[in-house]
Each structure stands twice: as C-alpha cells, then as structure tokens.
Amino acid sequence: MSQKMNAIGYTKYLPISDAKSLFSFETELKTPQPHDLVVKVEAVSVNPVDIFTRRSQKTTLPEPKVIGYDACGTVEAVGTETSLFQKGDRVFYAGSYIRPGSDSEYQLVDERIVGHAPKSLTPKESAAMPLTSLTAWECLFEQLEIDFNAYQNNQSKSILIINGSGGVGSVATQLANLAGLQVIATAGNEKSKKWELEHGAKHVVDYHHDLIKQIHQLGFETVDYILDLKNLDAYWSIITKLIAPFGHIASITGSGKDMNFAPLKQKAVIFAWEWMFAKSYFETPNMITQHEILDKISNLLDEGKLKNTLTKSFTPINAENLRKATALVEDGHMIGKVTVSK
Ligand SMILES: NC(=O)c1ccc[n+]([C@@H]2O[C@H](COP(=O)([O-])OP(=O)(O)OC[C@H]3O[C@@H](n4cnc5c(N)ncnc54)[C@H](OP(=O)(O)O)[C@@H]3O)[C@@H](O)[C@H]2O)c1
C-alpha cells in the first residue's frame, strides 16, 4: 500500500516565530510493517521533545522531517501480524522516536506501543495523555519500583516531584497519589500550585525559595522517592541532601555534566534514568508493556480516577496551529498539555 497524504514538518531549525519553522507538505504513507496499525490522526499534542528534536537539526535535510509524539486517531488498516486492534478502533499513543511522527494525516505505529483511547474523552483530550502518562507510569512503577497496588503500605512513603505542573508532573502527581504516597510537588506560582493541589499533591513547595527548608518545615527530614522532571543538574545538590537512606531517585531530564554520585553511596540510594522511547527505540521484548500501560491509563481516565491534563487546544491541525502550540511549550511554564485537533 502506498498513498499520498498531507504532513507537517521542517528541513532545518528555525525559530518557531518563523513561518517556515514548521510547514505543510505532501508525502507518501509507507507500507505498514507486520505489527503496524495505519491510523488516521485526529488530534496531536506538542511536547518538549519536539522542540529538542528541531533544535538538534544542525544541517538542512533533503526531505522534511515529521515530528509529533502524541496522537489520538482511528485505525484504518492493520498489518499482517497484528492481534490487538481492529479497523475502526479509536487509539492513542506516543509512537516511536525513530519513525515519522504524528503531525501527519495518517501514521504507521507498532500496535505494541498503542492503547485503546479512553471512551469518555474527546480526541483532543486523549491526545494530551499518552507520552506524559507513559513517562510518569514508567518512572513511578518501573524505575522507582513503587507498587501501584500497595496503597496501604505506600501511605507511609513520601515523594518529591520536581515540576508537578508540567505535562509529566500533572500525571505523576495523580498516579503517585492514587498509589497512596504523600506527594510533595514544586511550583513557581499560585496558578501552578492550585493545579498541583487539584491533581494529587498533598503539599506544594515554591522552587524560587529554599526547598530543603520548606520540606523540613512540612515535617519531612528526608523523602523516600524523588522524581526530577525539570533539570537534574540544577537540582542535584538538593536531591542528594533530601533523599532518605535506601531511597530511590529517577530523572527524565538529561545532564550536560558528569554526575557526582558519591553523596548517594553512604545512603545506599538507587538512581534510575527514564526515557519513554527506550522500549521502542531498542525494540526490547517488554515493548508491549506500553500497550498495557496505555490501556490501564485509559481505564483510569474512564473510571474518573485520573483527570485528563488538557489545558489549551487549537483547531484545525495545520502548521500555523502547531507553531502556536509549540511556542507555548517553548515558554517553559505551560501547565498541563496543549493539543491541536481536527
Ligand atoms: N525522558 C523522558 O522520557 C521524557 C519524557 C517527557 C518529558 N521529558 C523532559 O522532561 C521535561 C519536562 O517535560 P514536561 O512536558 O513534563 O514539562 P513542561 O510542560 O515543559 O514543564 C512546564 C512546567 O515547568 C515548570 N518549571 C519551569 N521552571 C521550573 C524550575 N526551574 N523548576 C521546577 N519547575 C519549573 C513550570 O511551572 P511554573 O509555571 O510554576 O514555573 C511549568 O508548569 C522536559 O525537559 C522534557 O524534555 C523527558
């Protein structure tokens, strides 16, 4: 199968205020691989990874590159070895970092990293959720090794979430709270603070002031878990001081420096990186866990236990609206998520 479709992409890095930073073009939908679904895209969201990817483009590409790592759409066709979905199913997913993204009319995506979209949400609400939910879930329940089902045992445990109001933090605060943990989240202003308290945080601390002092004043000498969702280098010294003996730390942000792990040795602390794309990038045998996680997230949303995190949306899907959405994420103070839908 090979068909023409519209897509939005770039050939070189340009500031998002430039009309050519993201532009529409016609391209060809490739032939699906055996595990692929052909999805008609109805809504997409913008994440910091879109910005990072555009900024990393140092040369001019011969063909436009399509980014976009969150979508909700309908299955139009299925590959020869698929078994989880059928034509007509409404799905949501983040996709793979090494394949064309979701900013296109149709997308090919491996069914092992796709979930059934929540029945109670609109496409634009659903598209706000996959990348951040996968990241938050993998951080908490895989990398930090918290047991989602041990609500009673978890109640004595505390977690500090650095950046509780961004895309990932807005899901992580909710999931940690659902698992029974005492959630302390950072915020930089009253709006973020209010959002975090409405999304599972028990306490909110202001990152413009001394975090250690504020957390001690709340009655926590140390915390059992720390999740860095903003800037590991900037927060490393605070993290190493606040983490409890035998505590767990996970980070989703990169580090430009050599990390000093020495302060963690005496406390026997475990440190883990999370990269949401790792499973699909390396096609690991546990890749299908992303299908399972997204289906759990879908159920939690439909049961009303998890709130969708959409705060801003643009319509229709075109280059101009994607540039507007990207500019909001680039600003670095976005609460929740922004989507662009049909
Ligand atoms: N490894 C992975 O798999 C993975 C997955 C997703 C994202 N990421 C990375 O994780 C980071 C967060 O992404 P995101 O989409 O969740 O967030 P985001 O939406 O970009 O975060 C925006 C939030 O950051 C907060 N913030 C701004 N400056 C801060 C500071 N100095 N300290 C603490 N919080 C601050 C803002 O709160 P205020 O308005 O209150 O300042 C705002 O609500 C990005 O670097 C992204 O690339 C990695």
The ligand as an ORCA input file, in Angstrom:
! r2SCAN-3c Opt
* xyz 0 1
  N      12.896     11.105     29.487
  C      11.660     11.112     29.041
  O      11.121     10.085     28.665
  C      10.903     12.407     28.997
  C       9.525     12.388     28.743
  C       8.822     13.592     28.771
  C       9.489     14.787     29.042
  N      10.835     14.749     29.240
  C      11.550     16.005     29.593
  O      11.080     16.386     30.875
  C      10.997     17.785     30.995
  C       9.593     18.182     31.422
  O       8.682     17.933     30.374
  P       7.126     18.240     30.603
  O       6.487     18.115     29.285
  O       6.585     17.490     31.733
  O       7.154     19.697     31.198
  P       6.815     21.087     30.692
  O       5.391     21.005     30.352
  O       7.767     21.621     29.735
  O       7.044     21.877     32.066
  C       6.475     23.108     32.259
  C       6.462     23.355     33.754
  O       7.802     23.551     34.228
  C       7.717     24.273     35.424
  N       9.002     24.925     35.692
  C       9.558     25.951     34.992
  N      10.765     26.261     35.530
  C      10.969     25.410     36.579
  C      12.009     25.224     37.515
  N      13.127     25.967     37.485
  N      11.886     24.248     38.442
  C      10.776     23.472     38.503
  N       9.745     23.587     37.629
  C       9.840     24.557     36.694
  C       6.622     25.282     35.148
  O       5.992     25.604     36.345
  P       5.842     27.179     36.762
  O       4.987     27.811     35.686
  O       5.190     27.097     38.102
  O       7.217     27.768     36.759
  C       5.695     24.582     34.142
  O       4.452     24.210     34.681
  C      11.455     18.335     29.638
  O      12.837     18.612     29.743
  C      11.248     17.160     28.699
  O      12.115     17.194     27.595
  C      11.554     13.609     29.237
*
